[in-house]
Amino acid sequence: MIDQPMFFEVALRFLLEKDPNPEEWDAAEWAAEKPAVRVRSFFSSRVESARFLDRARGLIFDYLAKVRDEVTTPEGEKTTALRVGGREDFVMLMRRFMIEEGMAVPEEFKDVIQGDLEDIRSVLRLRRIFNTYLRQAYGFGQWRQGMKPAVRRAFPSARFVRVRSVMDRRPLHAEHEGEVRLKTDLDWWAKYRNDPAIGGFGVPWGPYGFHSGMGQEDVPREEARKSGVSVDGAEGQLEKPLPELNEGLRVSIRGMGPEVKQRLANEL
């Protein structure tokens, strides 16, 4: 059902559309900001370095796009290798960047409490940045693909499902886990399921907040009807255009470094 080239292009563009937004705000202050600002911003609580944020965004893009560099093996042979092979590569490269930028010295990383979410040098904090933006990019790509009219004709509804286990489930999410709703019920998905008041992001796609573990699962027309959902004509029930990022996912180059701009030209 999923068109992979379209899916990944949308996910990549979603990530690159975000502008690095360096602010000293903490998580609570960011949560109080308007959803439109948060969706368009690449930020991390109490990070004021635009270069740090731009570097993090660029590395996550490299991972999504599977960017490869030419390398030489110990035997002297030329080959290629992924620039960012995964989350641990991201942590290593971001720490290397912090050293280059004078944000930290190598000895500091040994003394950092690696589970401290408040410390930008910690493994857990850097992993959190990688996981959050990767899931947002995939979540938007999957959601936008599922909202195509042809897909909605066959799968007009979605089920609110748990896609990963978490230590503490949000009561509002646990109460409605497994519920089936029309995909076009944007208020239910964005304002209720992803309500900023419970740590959500205020958009109809996943993730549904930090540590929510919740996502969407397509539901076929007949199964949705048996669940009591009125699906007749559902593919046309859109009262307003689908949420986009800056008019149709056009890539904003405001704030992008030249390296990221070049990768965009090369990869897309």
C-alpha positions as CSV (number, residue, x, y, z in Angstrom):
1,M,0.0,0.0,0.0
2,I,2.8,2.4,0.8
3,D,4.6,4.1,-2.1
4,Q,8.1,4.0,-0.7
5,P,9.8,6.8,-2.9
6,M,6.9,9.2,-2.1
7,F,6.9,8.2,1.6
8,F,10.6,8.8,2.1
9,E,10.6,12.0,0.0
10,V,7.9,13.4,2.2
11,A,9.7,12.3,5.4
12,L,13.0,14.0,4.2
13,R,11.2,17.2,3.2
14,F,9.4,17.3,6.6
15,L,12.8,17.2,8.3
16,L,14.5,19.8,6.1
17,E,11.5,22.1,6.3
18,K,12.2,22.6,10.0
19,D,14.2,25.7,10.8
20,P,16.8,25.5,13.6
21,N,15.3,27.5,16.4
22,P,17.9,28.1,19.2
23,E,16.2,29.2,22.4
24,E,16.9,28.9,26.1
25,W,13.4,27.7,26.7
26,D,12.9,24.5,28.7
27,A,10.5,21.7,27.7
28,A,7.5,23.3,29.4
29,E,8.0,26.6,27.6
30,W,8.3,24.8,24.3
31,A,5.1,22.8,25.1
32,A,3.2,26.1,25.7
33,E,4.2,27.4,22.2
34,K,1.8,27.2,19.3
35,P,1.8,23.9,17.4
36,A,2.6,25.7,14.1
37,V,5.8,27.0,15.7
38,R,6.8,23.7,17.2
39,V,6.1,21.8,14.0
40,R,8.3,24.1,11.9
41,S,11.1,24.3,14.5
42,F,14.1,22.0,14.9
43,F,14.7,22.6,18.6
44,S,15.9,21.0,21.8
45,S,15.2,22.2,25.3
46,R,17.7,24.8,26.4
47,V,19.9,24.6,23.3
48,E,20.9,28.0,22.1
49,S,23.4,27.0,19.4
50,A,22.0,27.3,15.9
51,R,25.0,25.4,14.5
52,F,24.4,22.5,16.9
53,L,20.8,22.2,15.8
54,D,21.7,22.5,12.1
55,R,24.3,19.8,12.5
56,A,21.9,17.5,14.3
57,R,19.3,18.0,11.6
58,G,21.9,17.4,8.9
59,L,23.0,14.1,10.4
60,I,19.4,12.8,10.8
61,F,18.8,13.7,7.2
62,D,22.0,11.8,6.2
63,Y,20.6,8.8,8.1
64,L,17.2,9.0,6.5
65,A,18.6,9.5,3.0
66,K,21.3,6.8,3.5
67,V,24.0,9.2,2.4
68,R,27.3,7.4,1.7
69,D,30.9,8.6,1.6
70,E,33.9,7.2,-0.2
71,V,36.3,5.5,2.2
72,T,39.5,3.6,2.0
73,T,39.8,0.2,3.7
74,P,42.9,-0.9,5.6
75,E,43.9,-2.9,2.6
76,G,43.8,0.3,0.5
77,E,40.6,-0.5,-1.5
78,K,38.1,2.2,-2.3
79,T,34.6,1.6,-1.2
80,T,31.6,3.5,0.4
81,A,30.1,3.6,3.8
82,L,27.1,5.1,5.4
83,R,27.8,8.6,6.8
84,V,25.4,7.9,9.7
85,G,24.6,4.2,10.3
86,G,22.3,4.7,13.2
87,R,21.6,6.3,16.5
88,E,25.0,5.5,18.1
89,D,26.8,7.1,15.1
90,F,24.7,10.2,15.6
91,V,25.7,10.4,19.3
92,M,29.4,9.9,18.4
93,L,29.3,12.5,15.6
94,M,27.4,15.1,17.7
95,R,29.9,14.7,20.5
96,R,32.7,15.1,18.0
97,F,31.0,18.3,16.7
98,M,30.6,19.7,20.3
99,I,34.4,19.3,20.8
100,E,35.1,21.0,17.5
101,E,32.8,23.9,18.4
102,G,34.3,24.3,21.9
103,M,31.0,23.2,23.5
104,A,32.8,20.5,25.4
105,V,36.2,18.8,25.8
106,P,36.8,15.1,25.5
107,E,37.4,14.6,29.2
108,E,33.9,16.0,30.1
109,F,32.1,13.1,28.4
110,K,33.6,10.6,30.9
111,D,32.1,12.5,33.8
112,V,28.7,13.1,32.3
113,I,25.7,11.2,33.9
114,Q,24.7,9.4,30.7
115,G,21.1,9.2,31.7
116,D,20.7,12.9,32.4
117,L,18.1,14.3,30.0
118,E,19.0,17.9,31.1
119,D,22.6,17.5,29.9
120,I,23.1,18.0,26.1
121,R,26.3,16.0,26.4
122,S,24.7,12.8,27.7
123,V,24.0,9.7,25.7
124,L,20.4,9.7,26.6
125,R,19.8,13.3,25.6
126,L,21.4,12.9,22.2
127,R,19.5,9.6,21.6
128,R,16.3,11.5,22.5
129,I,17.0,14.1,19.9
130,F,17.7,11.5,17.2
131,N,14.6,9.3,18.1
132,T,12.2,12.2,18.3
133,Y,13.0,13.8,15.0
134,L,13.3,10.5,13.2
135,R,9.9,9.4,14.5
136,Q,8.3,12.8,13.5
137,A,9.7,12.5,10.0
138,Y,8.5,8.9,9.6
139,G,5.2,9.7,11.3
140,F,4.4,12.6,8.9
141,G,5.5,10.7,5.8
142,Q,3.3,7.7,6.7
143,W,0.4,9.9,7.6
144,R,0.6,12.0,4.4
145,Q,0.8,8.9,2.4
146,G,-2.2,7.4,4.1
147,M,-4.3,10.6,3.4
148,K,-4.0,10.2,-0.4
149,P,-7.6,9.9,-1.8
150,A,-6.8,6.5,-3.4
151,V,-5.6,5.1,-0.1
152,R,-8.5,6.6,1.9
153,R,-11.0,4.9,-0.4
154,A,-9.7,1.5,0.7
155,F,-8.6,2.6,4.2
156,P,-10.8,5.5,5.3
157,S,-10.1,5.0,9.0
158,A,-7.2,4.4,11.3
159,R,-6.9,2.6,14.7
160,F,-5.1,4.3,17.6
161,V,-2.6,1.7,18.5
162,R,0.5,1.2,20.7
163,V,3.5,0.8,18.6
164,R,6.0,0.6,21.4
165,S,5.8,-0.1,25.1
166,V,6.4,2.7,27.6
167,M,6.9,2.9,31.4
168,D,4.0,5.2,32.0
169,R,1.0,5.2,29.7
170,R,-1.0,8.4,29.4
171,P,-4.4,7.7,30.9
172,L,-6.2,9.4,27.9
173,H,-4.2,7.3,25.5
174,A,-4.8,4.1,27.4
175,E,-8.5,4.8,27.6
176,H,-8.8,5.0,23.8
177,E,-6.2,2.5,22.8
178,G,-7.6,0.4,19.9
179,E,-10.3,3.0,19.0
180,V,-11.1,3.4,15.3
181,R,-11.8,6.9,13.8
182,L,-11.9,8.4,10.4
183,K,-8.6,9.7,9.2
184,T,-10.3,12.9,8.3
185,D,-11.4,13.5,11.9
186,L,-8.3,15.8,12.3
187,D,-9.6,17.4,15.5
188,W,-9.8,14.0,17.2
189,W,-6.3,13.0,16.1
190,A,-4.6,16.4,16.6
191,K,-6.4,18.2,19.4
192,Y,-7.5,15.2,21.5
193,R,-5.0,12.4,20.9
194,N,-2.1,14.7,20.4
195,D,-3.2,17.5,22.8
196,P,-0.2,19.7,24.0
197,A,-2.0,19.6,27.5
198,I,-0.8,16.0,27.9
199,G,2.6,16.5,26.2
200,G,1.4,16.0,22.6
201,F,2.5,18.0,19.5
202,G,-0.9,19.2,18.4
203,V,-0.8,17.5,14.9
204,P,-2.7,14.6,13.6
205,W,0.3,12.4,12.9
206,G,2.5,10.5,15.3
207,P,4.3,10.4,17.6
208,Y,1.6,11.5,20.0
209,G,3.9,13.2,22.4
210,F,7.2,12.3,24.0
211,H,7.2,8.7,25.4
212,S,3.6,8.1,24.2
213,G,4.4,5.0,22.3
214,M,1.2,5.5,20.2
215,G,0.6,5.5,16.5
216,Q,-1.9,4.8,13.7
217,E,-2.8,1.6,11.9
218,D,-4.8,1.6,8.7
219,V,-8.3,0.0,8.9
220,P,-10.0,-1.4,5.8
221,R,-13.4,0.1,4.9
222,E,-15.5,-3.0,5.8
223,E,-13.7,-3.5,9.1
224,A,-14.2,0.2,10.0
225,R,-17.9,-0.1,9.1
226,K,-18.2,-3.1,11.5
227,S,-16.6,-1.0,14.2
228,G,-19.5,1.5,13.9
229,V,-17.6,4.1,11.8
230,S,-19.6,5.8,9.0
231,V,-17.2,5.4,6.1
232,D,-19.5,6.2,3.1
233,G,-17.9,9.0,1.1
234,A,-15.2,9.3,3.8
235,E,-12.5,9.9,1.1
236,G,-14.1,13.3,0.4
237,Q,-14.8,14.4,3.9
238,L,-12.2,17.1,4.3
239,E,-13.5,20.5,5.4
240,K,-10.1,22.2,5.0
241,P,-6.8,21.3,3.2
242,L,-4.6,18.8,4.9
243,P,-2.0,20.3,7.3
244,E,1.2,21.1,5.4
245,L,4.5,22.7,6.2
246,N,4.9,26.1,4.7
247,E,2.5,25.7,1.7
248,G,2.8,22.2,0.2
249,L,6.1,21.1,1.8
250,R,8.2,23.5,-0.2
251,V,11.6,23.3,1.3
252,S,12.6,26.3,3.2
253,I,16.3,27.1,2.9
254,R,16.2,29.8,5.6
255,G,18.7,28.9,8.2
256,M,20.2,26.0,6.3
257,G,24.0,25.7,6.0
258,P,25.5,25.3,2.5
259,E,26.3,21.6,3.2
260,V,22.6,20.8,3.9
261,K,21.5,22.8,0.9
262,Q,23.8,20.8,-1.3
263,R,22.6,17.5,0.1
264,L,19.0,18.6,-0.6
265,A,19.9,19.3,-4.2
266,N,21.8,16.0,-4.5
267,E,19.3,13.7,-2.7
268,L,16.0,15.1,-3.8
